[in-house]
Amino acid sequence: MADRVRRVYMPSLSKKHLLRGRVIRICILLAIFSFVLFSLHYFADIFSIKPSHVSPTTSQLSTVQKVIDGDTIEVLVDGKKERVRLIGIDAPEFGDEEHPAECFAQEALSEAKELLDGKIIRLVSDPTQDNRDKYERLLRYVFLEDGTNVNWAEGACSVLQ
């Protein structure tokens, strides 16, 4: 009797049980996959710019009449003088009675005059920006006749964030 091996009862998994486990795992994976797809679709809609909120980009040729400071110019548009604020540029300001002049304001003005004064330019609006700022200046990108984007030409000013 000592040669007898004691058997421990282990239930065998039938094909039916194995199939049920696979089906459950597949259902769980499908549920996760569906949730991920739904989330991507939902959040893409929230964070995307809707076409109804975007106005088309406008472009027009103008002549620079005067350079006001490093980020503002005066142009002639359809026979009317307009002040234009260069999008993305924050040049040092000259200041007034309440605020002192910022460092390098004169240098910024000199650079802008050298680059723009009296030139024929193309003004391009940005559909993600308002048409005018709080001072009623047009907000535009400015391109020279050779295609140079003045807003990025020198890199001497800081970019607004």
C-alpha positions as CSV (number, residue, x, y, z in Angstrom):
1,M,0.0,0.0,0.0
2,A,2.9,2.3,0.4
3,D,3.2,2.4,-3.4
4,R,-0.1,4.0,-3.7
5,V,0.0,7.6,-4.8
6,R,-2.5,9.9,-3.2
7,R,-4.4,11.9,-5.8
8,V,-5.5,15.4,-5.1
9,Y,-8.8,16.2,-6.7
10,M,-8.4,19.0,-9.3
11,P,-11.3,19.8,-11.3
12,S,-10.5,19.9,-15.0
13,L,-11.5,22.9,-16.9
14,S,-13.8,22.0,-19.6
15,K,-13.9,23.6,-23.0
16,K,-17.1,25.4,-22.0
17,H,-15.3,27.1,-19.0
18,L,-12.3,28.1,-21.2
19,L,-14.6,29.6,-23.8
20,R,-16.5,31.5,-21.2
21,G,-13.3,33.0,-19.8
22,R,-12.2,34.1,-23.3
23,V,-15.6,35.7,-24.0
24,I,-15.4,37.7,-20.8
25,R,-11.9,38.9,-21.6
26,I,-12.9,39.9,-25.1
27,C,-16.0,41.8,-23.7
28,I,-13.8,43.7,-21.2
29,L,-11.3,44.6,-24.0
30,L,-14.1,45.8,-26.3
31,A,-15.6,47.9,-23.5
32,I,-12.2,49.5,-22.8
33,F,-11.6,50.1,-26.5
34,S,-15.0,51.6,-26.9
35,F,-14.4,53.9,-23.9
36,V,-11.1,55.1,-25.3
37,L,-12.6,55.8,-28.7
38,F,-15.5,57.7,-27.2
39,S,-13.1,59.7,-25.0
40,L,-10.9,60.7,-27.9
41,H,-13.9,61.7,-30.0
42,Y,-15.5,63.7,-27.1
43,F,-12.3,65.6,-26.1
44,A,-11.4,66.3,-29.8
45,D,-14.7,68.1,-30.1
46,I,-14.2,70.1,-27.0
47,F,-10.7,71.3,-27.8
48,S,-11.0,71.8,-31.5
49,I,-11.8,75.2,-33.1
50,K,-15.2,75.0,-34.6
51,P,-15.4,76.4,-38.2
52,S,-18.4,78.5,-37.3
53,H,-16.2,80.5,-34.8
54,V,-13.4,81.2,-37.3
55,S,-13.6,84.0,-39.8
56,P,-11.7,83.7,-43.0
57,T,-8.2,85.2,-43.1
58,T,-8.2,88.6,-44.9
59,S,-5.2,90.1,-46.7
60,Q,-4.7,93.6,-48.1
61,L,-1.9,95.7,-49.5
62,S,-1.1,99.0,-47.7
63,T,1.6,101.6,-47.5
64,V,3.3,102.4,-44.1
65,Q,2.7,106.1,-43.4
66,K,4.4,106.2,-40.0
67,V,6.0,103.9,-37.5
68,I,4.5,104.7,-34.0
69,D,6.7,102.4,-32.0
70,G,8.3,98.9,-32.2
71,D,5.0,97.1,-32.5
72,T,2.5,99.7,-33.9
73,I,2.4,101.3,-37.4
74,E,0.1,103.7,-39.2
75,V,-0.9,102.6,-42.7
76,L,-3.2,103.8,-45.4
77,V,-6.0,101.3,-46.0
78,D,-8.6,102.1,-48.7
79,G,-7.7,105.8,-48.4
80,K,-8.1,105.8,-44.6
81,K,-5.4,106.0,-42.0
82,E,-5.4,103.0,-39.6
83,R,-3.2,102.0,-36.8
84,V,-2.0,98.4,-36.9
85,R,-0.7,96.4,-34.0
86,L,1.7,93.7,-35.1
87,I,0.4,90.3,-33.8
88,G,2.8,88.5,-31.5
89,I,5.2,91.4,-30.9
90,D,5.6,93.2,-27.5
91,A,8.1,95.9,-28.1
92,P,9.3,98.2,-25.3
93,E,7.0,101.2,-24.7
94,F,8.1,104.9,-24.6
95,G,5.9,105.5,-21.5
96,D,4.0,108.6,-20.5
97,E,3.4,110.8,-17.4
98,E,2.2,107.7,-15.4
99,H,4.6,105.1,-16.7
100,P,8.4,105.4,-17.3
101,A,9.9,104.5,-20.7
102,E,11.0,100.9,-21.0
103,C,14.6,100.0,-21.8
104,F,15.4,99.8,-25.6
105,A,12.2,101.5,-26.7
106,Q,14.2,103.9,-28.9
107,E,16.1,100.9,-30.4
108,A,12.9,99.1,-31.1
109,L,11.4,102.1,-32.9
110,S,14.6,102.6,-35.0
111,E,14.6,98.9,-36.1
112,A,10.9,99.1,-37.0
113,K,11.5,102.4,-39.0
114,E,14.4,100.8,-40.8
115,L,12.3,97.8,-41.7
116,L,8.9,99.4,-42.5
117,D,8.9,103.2,-43.0
118,G,7.4,104.0,-46.3
119,K,7.2,100.4,-47.5
120,I,4.4,98.7,-49.3
121,I,3.2,95.8,-47.1
122,R,0.6,93.1,-47.0
123,L,-1.6,93.0,-43.9
124,V,-2.9,89.6,-43.0
125,S,-5.5,88.9,-40.3
126,D,-5.4,85.9,-38.0
127,P,-8.7,84.0,-37.7
128,T,-7.9,83.1,-34.1
129,Q,-7.5,86.8,-33.1
130,D,-9.9,89.6,-32.7
131,N,-10.0,92.1,-35.6
132,R,-9.1,95.0,-33.3
133,D,-7.5,95.4,-29.8
134,K,-8.8,97.5,-26.9
135,Y,-7.2,100.6,-28.4
136,E,-9.1,100.0,-31.8
137,R,-5.9,99.2,-33.6
138,L,-6.1,96.5,-36.3
139,L,-4.4,93.3,-35.3
140,R,-2.4,92.0,-38.3
141,Y,0.6,90.0,-39.5
142,V,2.8,92.3,-41.7
143,F,4.6,91.0,-44.8
144,L,7.1,92.9,-46.9
145,E,6.9,92.7,-50.7
146,D,9.6,90.0,-50.7
147,G,7.5,87.8,-48.5
148,T,9.4,88.5,-45.2
149,N,7.1,88.2,-42.2
150,V,7.9,91.4,-40.2
151,N,6.4,89.9,-37.1
152,W,9.2,87.3,-37.0
153,A,11.9,89.1,-39.1
154,E,14.4,90.3,-36.4
155,G,13.6,88.3,-33.3
156,A,14.5,91.3,-31.2
157,C,11.2,91.5,-29.4
158,S,9.5,89.1,-27.1
159,V,6.6,86.9,-28.2
160,L,3.3,87.4,-26.3
161,Q,2.1,84.3,-24.5
